[in-house]
């Protein structure tokens, strides 16, 4: 009987500990980056393209404004657009990811342009990329080097 009374006296403490430690359970981040890749440059070329998907499960839009990588001299946000019947790439200031939506960086659309690699981009290598948002948030992502598909 005494052991049962002891258990009753520690129950509030056990409950408080469970609540405290449950706050440390890993939950999905409000902004997630998925399937990040960097293309292996064509022979003799010193630029590449980077692609990934961004899932914004927060209740606020997120505006991505910059990217950088210690593996490249410069990284820019780019898009493909049609001008006078010709498709061209152009630098943009930002990518907006609306609340609850997903944005895909992909060939023929939004993408990263990565200039002057500092390291050899061998297939399967992992390239670190830092993404920055207008509100100061930053994310470190890892992109896998892939081959440019043949047409």
Number of C-alpha atoms within 10 A of each C-alpha: 5 7 8 8 9 10 11 11 11 11 11 11 11 12 10 12 11 11 11 10 9 10 9 8 7 7 7 8 11 13 17 14 19 14 13 20 24 27 21 23 20 11 6 6 11 14 18 21 22 27 22 19 16 20 19 21 18 14 11 12 14 20 18 21 18 19 20 19 18 14 18 20 13 15 23 21 23 21 20 16 15 9 9 6 7 7 11 11 16 13 14 13 11 17 19 14 20 17 16 14 14 16 16 17 21 17 13 12 13 23 22 23 22 24 17 14 18 12 10 10 20 14 13 14 16 17 20 16 21 15 17 18 17 13 10 9 11 14 13 14 19 17 21 21 21 19 16 13 6 4 3
